[in-house]
Amino acid sequence: MKRAFSSLLAIVIVFSVLCAEGNNEPLQYKIRLHKDVGERPPVLFLLHGYGSNKNQFNDVAEIVDDRFLVVSIEAPYGFMLGFLNRWYEFDIIDGDTTSNQAQIEHSKRRIFATINMIKEKYNYDISRVFIGGFSQGGIMAFNLGLSHPEYFAGIFAHSARIPVKYSLRMPDDDYEDLKVLILHGTEDSFSKKWSTQAKALFDRLGAKTEYFEDTIGHEMSEKTKTKIHSWLKKSL
C-alpha cells in the first residue's frame, strides 16, 4: 500500500511539473488595490519563499503605502500535493548549490506574463514598478533585476543570495537608476555573506543600494517589514 501511494505521489509530482513547464500563462496572484483609483499607481510585485504561497506577504501588504497597487504572485511549481509552492528546484552538494535553470527561466517568463497582464488590467505607472521577495523569492527578484533592470524602479530581497547563475545588461549604466534594498537576519542560518555579496555586486554596477539587518533568523520581522515600507515610500 505504501509503495502504491509513493508511486502515485511520484506520478502526481512529475505530471504537475510537466504541466507547469508547458504553461506560459500569468500566475495566480493576490492583489491589494491602491487608494486613489483615479491615478496611475506605482506597483509592487511580491514573490514568496520556498514552500510558501501568495499569502506570505499579507502583513507587508497591509502596511505598504496605500498609493501602491500590491500584487503577491504564487510560484508555478507545487509540491506536497500542491499545498506548497516553489519557483524552482535546488540541491546543495558539498556546500555548493545547484539550481534548476530551466525552471528559473520558466518562472521568469510566467512572472513577466503576470506583470504584463496586471498592466493591461490596472494601467499602473510603468516608471514606478517595484519587485521584491523573501528567500527563494528574493533570489528571483535579484535575478529579474540583474537581467532586466530597465523594467524596474527598485527591487528588494529579504534573506536571499545572488542567483547561482545570472546575466547582466550591458552597458553597466543600465543599473544607475535602480534602487536596491537588501535585508538579512544576523541569526539567519542562511549565511549573511550571500547578502553582503549581493550588495557588493549591485554597488559595483552603480545601483542605489541599501543594506539592513535585524537580530532575527530566516524570517521577516516588524523591523524589516517597516524598513520595506519606508524604503518604498521614499523611493516614489
Secondary structure, DSSP 8 states (H G I E B T S, - for coil): -HHHHHHHHHHHHHHHHHHHHT--S---EEEE--S-TTS---EEEEE--TTB-TTTTHHHHHHS-TTSEEEEE--SEEETTTTEEESS-EEEETTEEEE-HHHHHHHHHHHHHHHHHHHHHH---TTSEEEEEETHHHHHHHHHHHH-GGG-SEEEEES----SS----SSGGGGTT-EEEEEEETT-SS-THHHHHHHHHHHHHT-EEEEEEES-SSS--HHHHHHHHHHHHHH-
